[in-house]
Structures are given as C-alpha cells and as structure tokens.
Amino acid sequence: MSDQIRIFLAILGASLIISAAAWVNRKKLPQWLYRTKDDPPLFRKPGAPLETSQSVGKSLQEYSDFYLSKNTILGSHSEDFQRKLKEQMYGSVAEVFAADNPFIKCREKLAEYVASFADWAVLCLKPDEKAQLAKDDVRLSPFISGELYHHIRQCAQNNGELAQLIARDENCPDDALIDWANARSCAYQYLMNCMNVVRADVSDYDPAWFRPFVKSMLIWMEDGYRSKIGLPTLLPNRDLVWRHSSFFTCVSNGTPDPLSHWETVHQLRHSDVS
C-alpha cells in the first residue's frame, strides 16, 4: 500500500478505514458464496436479536476468517481494525433481522453493496488480471474493458472519494488511486458476499440471479464512467444501459426471481447481452 494511501486513511479516520482498507490478494479469493434451501427459514419478529441459522452463521464466520487471515492485506492490520470490520458486517446483518421486513432489507443491502463493488471494481481491473480470470468470473464480459485504470485520474472527478484523495494531495500518483479502488472493491466484495449468505435466512434461496445481477452492475458502472469521461460505449446499443441498470430495481424491490423478471420485461436473455 502506498504512503499516500496510508496518510489518507489516517486523515479520514477509523470509520472510513473500516470500509476502505480491504485490499485482498485477488488470486486467493474464495468462490462466490451461494445459499440453497439447506435449512428451514427462521421467522423473527421485528427487532428480535440477531440469530442466524447454523449453516449461515458458520459461512459468515468462515468468510470473515478468510478475509482476516494472512492471505489478505486485512491480516496485517491490528486486531482492533479487524474487530471493527467484522462489526460493520455483522451490524448490517443485524439491521436485516431488526427490520419490519427482513427479506426486503436484505435485498436492499445486497443491492447497495453489489453496486458499490461494481463502481470500484471497474476502475481497478487490468487486462492481465482479466486474462487470468476463471471462465465463469462475472468480470469476464466484452462490455467490461479492464482499461479504465488508464483513465483513473479522469474517472476520479466522478468519484467523490478519489476526488478527495487528489484534493488532499495533487501529486498523488495514479498507482495510489488504483490501489484505493482495489481496496474499496475488495471491501464491498466482502460485504456483498456476506449479505448474499444471509439470504438463506430470509427465505431467499434462488442462487441463479446473483451472478447476472453483479455482471449487470459492472456493465452499468463501466458504461457510466466511459460516458462521463468521453470514451465510446462498448455496448451495441444505448438501450442496454438502462436495461442493465434496471436489474438493481428488480433486486432491491424484492422481486422473487429478479433474473426471470428482467428477461421477461426486456424480452432478452441476459447471457446474450452481458
């Protein structure tokens, strides 16, 4: 991690550090986690104490153990930092179970984290990394370039945190900005995968729509940055921008099967346009 990033983290304070400094060795990331109907749903009254099913609780702990291990940059941080990061994740889980409608709250949280992950991930993906991705990785798409990092300083003008980093240090090198984007994308990947695990405890079992949803958010964010900095779109037609963005609404509104709904509404097969 560059000196500029370390200084910026110190300036912004612990609350931002918790969500930002999670730069993970991408080669060692676990597979995306999906839940199936392996446990009976847990029905809780609004405001009831946090109590995940045994398998979901185990998965959350295992995933946290991985991210806070020596396999990732998080493992080099203090115990206090690691504790606060876990509290942030479990705090989000607690919000789900305390909500009047845990199913909707879980969907809202998941949609938020996936969109945030995508916003950062498209800024730091590089061609050599893309070439090494597994064939089923959501970042493998002709509409996700792996080239925006070349324009990180221009993109930063449309990203509040990166703009703030440059404002504090005009000489901040591009590599430091890319490091920051990597850190943020990995932090949100941790949060979104944990929230995806929680879906099993709010009777949201279907795993089929999660990967297409993440891919749509990546395509949407990539096109957004390209449009704002004057790069040509990679999409065959502009209608696909709002079509991909609409997946966010399908998920956050609690549509039972977001992928089938999306394909029915748009009369498209998602795999053909992603």
C-alpha positions, 0 to 999 in steps of 0.5 A: 500500500502506498504512503499516500494511501496510508496518510489518507486513511489516517486523515479520514479516520477509523470509520472510513478505514473500516470500509476502505482498507480491504485490499485482498490478494485477488488470486486467493479469493474464495468462490462466490458464496451461494445459499440453497434451501439447506435449512428451514427459514427462521421467522423473527419478529421485528427487532428480535436479536440477531440469530442466524441459522447454523449453516449461515452463521458458520459461512459468515464466520468462515468468510470473515476468517478468510478475509482476516487471515494472512492471505489478505492485506486485512491480516496485517492490520491490528486486531482492533481494525479487524474487530471493527470490520467484522462489526460493520458486517455483522451490524448490517446483518443485524439491521436485516433481522431488526427490520419490519421486513427482513427479506426486503432489507436484505435485498436492499443491502445486497443491492447497495453493496453489489453496486458499490463493488461494481463502481470500484471494481471497474476502475481497478481491473487490468487486462492481465488480471482479466486474462487470468480470470476463471471462465465463469468470473462475472468480470469476464464480459466484452462490455467490461474493458479492464482499461479504465485504470488508464483513465483513473485520474479522469474517472476520479472527478466522478468519484467523490472519494478519489476526488478527495484523495487528489484534493488532499494531495495533487501529486498523488500518483495514479498507482495510489488511486488504483490501489484505493479502488482495489481496496474499496472493491475488495471491501464491498466484495466482502460485504456483498458476499456476506449479505448474499449468505444471509439470504438463506435466512430470509427465505431467499434461496434462488442462487441463479440471479446473483451472478447476472445481477453483479455482471449487470452492475459492472456493465452499468458502472463501466458504461457510466464512467466511459460516458462521463469521461468521453470514451465510446460505449462498448455496448451495441446499443444505448438501450442496454444501459438502462436495461442493465441498470434496471436489474438493481430495481428488480433486486432491491424491490424484492422481486422473487426471481429478479433474473426471470423478471428482467428477461421477461420485461426486456424480452432478452436473455441476459447471457446474450447481452452481458 
